[in-house]
Amino acid sequence: MRNFKSYLKNIIEISDKYLHQVFSEKEYNLFIEEIVSADQLKTPEEIINQFSGKYIQFIKEKHQSQYKRNDKKLLDFLKIKNNKIKIIWGDCLKVLKEMNSESINLMITSPPYYNAREYSYWKNLDDYLANMRQIIKEAYRVLDNHRVFVFNVGDIFDNDNLKTKAVWGQRRLPLGAYFIKIFEEIGFTFVDDFIWDKGEVQSERHKQGNKPYPFYQYPMNCYEHILVFHKHRLDHTRYPCPVCGTLKVNGNTQSEIGIKSWECKNLKCFERSKSNRGKRFSLKSIMTQSHQFKEHEIPLDFIKKWRRDIIKFSPVIKINSQGKNTLGHTAPFPEIIPEFAIRMYTYEGEMVLDPFAGSFTTAIAAKKLGRVGVGIEINKKMFRDAILKNIYKHFEEPLFTDSSLLISEIDYEAK
Ligand SMILES: C[S@@+](CC[C@H](N)C(=O)[O-])C[C@H]1O[C@@H](n2cnc3c(N)ncnc32)[C@H](O)[C@@H]1O
């Protein structure tokens, strides 16, 4: 206990000047009070983790408090820890606008592919892309810093409705390319484009009809994009050295665009280089390196499967031999997509959001992997029954039992 008190005292003394630079007097007192009251801690390592974790949490809450528009009922719904899939019925633009900044650890989605489905409603391609841009902008704010958005989309053959609505206005619409530009303009870093080889060609157009001559080639559709974007909001806030826990650190260059790095200047830090340089780190390296334990290891065969960025797996088969849609939803993606994103970019217990949840494949995969799965879906009347049935099927719960055992729902002006 004596050691604990003296090591914590040491961190606070060295960091005091910097704590006063970032916190108001009220915040400072609250922070110290919370740190000091955690007196069950013993080893310096536990004390450093506690100091660092609390400090990062306080800085995040300070950042979050700058955004004023959030709905208390929705925030309470998201906050409750109950191991259930969280369904938010409503328009994701409106819902995202009410959510806390940097409160979601990973986003995965597959948006509506412009007007390819019965639930689509945009008057032309520009109208659609403008709407998607607004949604992606809010998603950027809500996604935690240095985190990832995995976005599955296919290029389609459709009419952009910009010049004519007639059949002759149809053309190949490279949605993947349009989305990459939107994401980048909003501030995301484009990191990867996995080409999902769906095996079979999805249309008959490639067959050239009865014209085995040049120039009768038509666009095909046997792949989709799985785009990976990172968020790196440049944050100049000083963070504690992960080795000694103090805030006596100097700013370094950015280790990547948007990732501010630091170097420890505490000469008594446990780790100094031969030339007496201090530990170099960033908020991102704290987040990644502090979790490298056995329980966070990704299975090797899973990593191997995703080593190539052309990857082949079948789309979801939803039509049975009688031509009936067995899922009740027209465009689900295979579970391997959210599974990939969740294993690669989250830790257990973290929040995973799909803003266009559809049949809730993302939330189902998140729950199976011990994460909190949240989905927003606008078409409640059209899909609710099928969605609940789908969720139950995955967890082998008997159908028609009390849905509140597995799911919690909130309404936000859904259709
Ligand atoms: C391509 S599907 C998503 C499929 C999903 N990945 C799955 O596995 O089922 C797109 C979904 O977004 C929903 N949607 C469209 N616009 C929306 C909006 N503004 N807010 C929330 N959901 C929306 C549609 O109803 C549809 O269910």
PDBQT file of the ligand as one rigid body, heavy atoms in Angstrom, charges set to zero:
ROOT
HETATM    1  C1  LIG A 501     -27.788  -3.626 -48.274  1.00  0.00    +0.000 C 
HETATM    2  S1  LIG A 501     -28.878  -3.677 -46.937  1.00  0.00    +0.000 S 
HETATM    3  C2  LIG A 501     -27.871  -4.158 -45.592  1.00  0.00    +0.000 C 
HETATM    4  C3  LIG A 501     -27.718  -5.615 -45.502  1.00  0.00    +0.000 C 
HETATM    5  C4  LIG A 501     -27.025  -6.096 -44.244  1.00  0.00    +0.000 C 
HETATM    6  N1  LIG A 501     -25.593  -5.936 -44.337  1.00  0.00    +0.000 N 
HETATM    7  C5  LIG A 501     -27.390  -7.547 -43.967  1.00  0.00    +0.000 C 
HETATM    8  O1  LIG A 501     -26.510  -8.403 -43.831  1.00  0.00    +0.000 OA
HETATM    9  O2  LIG A 501     -28.575  -7.827 -43.922  1.00  0.00    +0.000 OA
HETATM   10  C6  LIG A 501     -29.209  -2.008 -46.570  1.00  0.00    +0.000 C 
HETATM   11  C7  LIG A 501     -30.235  -1.777 -45.473  1.00  0.00    +0.000 C 
HETATM   12  O3  LIG A 501     -30.244  -0.393 -45.132  1.00  0.00    +0.000 OA
HETATM   13  C8  LIG A 501     -31.568  -0.013 -44.813  1.00  0.00    +0.000 C 
HETATM   14  N2  LIG A 501     -31.613   1.469 -44.939  1.00  0.00    +0.000 N 
HETATM   15  C9  LIG A 501     -31.735   2.231 -46.059  1.00  0.00    +0.000 A 
HETATM   16  N3  LIG A 501     -31.663   3.531 -45.759  1.00  0.00    +0.000 NA
HETATM   17  C10 LIG A 501     -31.472   3.614 -44.411  1.00  0.00    +0.000 A 
HETATM   18  C11 LIG A 501     -31.317   4.693 -43.486  1.00  0.00    +0.000 A 
HETATM   19  N4  LIG A 501     -31.324   5.954 -43.900  1.00  0.00    +0.000 N 
HETATM   20  N5  LIG A 501     -31.152   4.399 -42.181  1.00  0.00    +0.000 NA
HETATM   21  C12 LIG A 501     -31.122   3.105 -41.733  1.00  0.00    +0.000 A 
HETATM   22  N6  LIG A 501     -31.283   2.045 -42.561  1.00  0.00    +0.000 NA
HETATM   23  C13 LIG A 501     -31.450   2.296 -43.878  1.00  0.00    +0.000 A 
HETATM   24  C14 LIG A 501     -32.423  -0.775 -45.799  1.00  0.00    +0.000 C 
HETATM   25  O4  LIG A 501     -33.744  -0.907 -45.347  1.00  0.00    +0.000 OA
HETATM   26  C15 LIG A 501     -31.672  -2.115 -45.850  1.00  0.00    +0.000 C 
HETATM   27  O5  LIG A 501     -32.205  -3.014 -44.917  1.00  0.00    +0.000 OA
ENDROOT
TORSDOF 0
